[in-house]
């Protein structure tokens, strides 16, 4: 069973990246038998992966089969709107629920981001970046709020890979996160919320630029 789960995780991760990055264009018919050959797995993990991606809104099932949806500009806007709503609420809840120990996970990911800047590792930076933001939900202590974020976190993981790849220098992005963390620890929630909104707008703009570049190269 663990091996089957690992295969399913591998397939869904690769398919998600290909769909979000546009490597698999919208309206592409995703045929189980073809994907089984492509990933060298049985149809079970393929079927599980397609169900997961359908729950994330990246594929759709029709009578004729399963088709890639991808991300339109309206989808990106909606995803960032949803993320802002959830993450702002998480920041607001940190005032009442945070402890020094609960901030360790946030600080730990911030330290990884700093190290990845020094190594010029945009992929490692992206993973720590997302984990940094995800840790706010643990600090906030809202289990249902966190479960809503977890539904879309994998899509944002791919989106962050694309946006951070646009940055030749990751230092300013790291500094933005450090400033956000410092502001939160000082208890200035209104300023932290405004900083977060500016940060998310910048991320959305970089993703738009990344999509334009990828489509121009296609």
N, C-alpha and C positions, 0 to 999 in steps of 0.2 A: 504493500500500500504506500509506504513512504516514497518508493521509487516512482510509482505511478503519479503521485502528487508532484514530485520533482519534475517529471516530464511535462505534466500539465502546466506547471509554473513557467517552465522554459518556453513552451509553445505560446502561452498567452503573453508573456513578456515580449517575445520576438514579433508576434503579430501586432500587438498594441503599438510598438515602436514603428513598425512598417506602415501602419494605417495613419497614425498621427503625423508622421514625417512625410506622408504622401508617397512613400515608396510603393504602396498598394493604393492605387487611385480610387476615389469614390465610385460606387456602382460596380466595382469588381465583384464578380461571382466567386465566392469562396467555397470551393468544392472540397469536401472532406477527403476524398480519395487523392486528390492532387496535393493537398496540404500534408496528408499522411506521408506521401513520398518525399515532399520537400523537407519535412522535419524528421523523417526516418522514425516515426512512431506509429502506433496503431491508431484507429479512428477514435478510440475512447478519449485520449487527451485532447484531440482536435475538437471533438464535440464539446468537452468541458470548457475549453478555451473560448470557443465561439459563444457559449452561453454566458460566460463571464463578460466578454466584450459587448454582448448585447445589453447586459445590465448596466454597462458604462455608457451606452449610447453610441458605440463606435461601429457596430454592425446592426443590421436589421434582417429579420426572418420574413420571407414571403413564401407563397406557395411554390415558387420556382426555385427556392433555396435561400441561402444566406448571402447577403451582399454587404460590402464595406460601405460605411457612411463617411468616415473621415471627419475632419473639423472644418466647417465653414466659418466665415468671419463672425456670423451671428452666434455660432456655438462657442467660439472663443470668448466673446463678450459675455455670454450667459455663464460660462464656467468661472470667469473672473469675478463676475457679479456675485455668484454664489459663494466663491471662496472669500470674498471680502466680507460678506454678511457673517459667515461662520467664524472667520478668524478675528474679526473685530469683537464679536461676542466672547470668544475665548480670551482675548486680551483683557476685556472688561472683567471677566470672572477671576483673573489671576489676582486681582486686588484682595479678594475675600478668601481665596483657597490656597494661595501659594505659601510654601515654606522654603527655608534655605535649601533643604535637601531636594525639594521638587525641582529646583532650578538647575540641578547638576546636569541633567540630560541636555537642557538648552545650552548651557555653557560648554559641555563636552563637544557638542556638534559645532559650536562656534570655534572651538580650538582646532577641530579637524579642518574647518574651512580655512583657517589661517595657514595651516600646514599645506593644504592643497594649493593655496595661492603661491607659496614658496616653491612648490613642485611644478607649477604651471599645469595642473591636472584639472581640466574643466569638468571631466566626468565625475571624478571624486568630489570636486567642489559642489557639483549639482546635487549629488546624493546627500551630502552633509547639509546643504542649503535647505533641501526639502525636509530633512529630519529635524533641522533647527525649528522650522515653522510648525511641523507636526507635534513637536514637544510642547508647544503652548497648550495643546488640548490636555495633555497629561497634567500640566501645572494647574490648569483651570478646573480639572476634576469633573467635567461634564461628559459622562459616558455616551449619552445619546448624541451630543454635539460631536464628539469624536468619531462615533460610528458613521455619521453623515459625511464627515470629511474623508474617512477611510474609503468610502465608495468612489471618490474621485481622485484620491491621492495618486494612484498609479498613472492616470492620464497626465496629471501635473508633473510627475517625475519625468516623463518623456518631453513635455513642454519645456521644463527647466533645462534639460540637456540641450535642447535646441537654442534656447535664449542665452544660456551661459556660453555656448560655443560662439556666439556673436561677439563676446567681449574679449578683446585682445589682452586687456589688463583686468584681472579679477579683483585687484586690490580695492577699488572704489566700492564694488558690491559687498565685499567683506566688511569694509568700514561702515556701510549703511546698516548691516546687520549688527555690528558691534554697537553702533549708536542706538539702534532700536532696543537692544538688550539692556544697555545702560539706562536708558530712559524708563524702561519697564521696572527695572530693579529699584530705581529711585521713586517709583510710585506715581509717575506722571502719566497716567493712562490717556488723557485727552491728546497730549502731544504724541504719544506712542501710536495711537490710532491714526492720527494724521500722517505720521511717518509711514505707517503700514500702507495707507491708501496711495501715497505717492510712490512707494516701492512697487506695489502691485500694478499701478498704471505703467511704470517703466518696464516691468516685466512683460506686460501685454504688448507694449510698443515693440520691444525687442523680438517677441515671438512673431509679430506681424512682419518685421523685417526678415526674420529667418525664413518664414514661409515664402516671401517674395523671392528670396535668393534660391531656395530649393526648387521653386516652380520655374525660375529662369534657367536653372541648370538641367531641368528635366527634358 
